[in-house]
Amino acid sequence: MGGKYRITGDKYPRMRPHRRRGRLAVVVVGCGAVLGVAGWGTLQLIDVFTGGGGTATAASGCSKTTTKAGPAASASASAATSGGTGTGAGTTAGARTGAGAGPGAVPKPAQITVNVFNATTRSGLAKTTADELKKRGFRIGEVGNAAKQYDKKVTGTGVLLGPASSLNTSLPVLATQLGTAERRTDAARKGTTVDLIIGNGFKALTSRPEAAKALTALAAPRPTAGATTKKGC
């Protein structure tokens, strides 16, 4: 071509196709998705190998045990005022509770010293009861009539009285011998000795077989709260 459209020089313009930006955007989004999936998978693997929370599952053969962490078991006593048994002023009434001692905290009868007091009009009841407790392995302290604040004022079978420390130790053990007796603690009381105050409703101690069975159940370990065991394939 000539004239003003004539091409001069030894370099020619190159015709390049337009860049496809749409394809580049798709590639970027795809890479982001792949990285996200890989990260999520990594987190799942970490949960698997580290336990993944408060639930631990152990499987062996066809047995599967699942244990959930729960609050620790705790026993609390509610304060009771002196009333049903007619106790007088000056005594700090403790708790009346059916809770037993915890595992490993239950003393043996030979480790417990019991004072036996008679709050009834029947003579000789304290001595015969103390003799029977001695045959069952308990150590016997004082034996005699109940103090004025209890004398002829215990309408039930009896009152088991001890220091605050005996609430979940020696009192439950003594209660296996007279399960219908009321349990009380005196915060001002010192030492470890406990009292059995015989009331008007008393007829006899719990039978030896029943008392032995209750004592065995009291000393037996208890399952941890929150543990669930599943068996089977």
Secondary structure, 3 states (H helix, E strand, C coil): CCHHHCCCCCCCCCCCCCCCHHHHHHHHHHHHHHHHHHHHHHHHHHHHHHCCCCEEEEEECCEEEEEECCCCCCCCCCECCCCCCCCCCCCCCCECCCCCCCCCCCCCHHHCEEEEEECCCCCCHHHHHHHHHHHCCCEEEEEEECCCCCCCCCCCCEEEEEEHHHCCCHHHHHHCCCCCCEEEEECCCCCCCEEEEECCCCCCCCCHHHHHHHHHHHHCCCCCCCEEEEECC
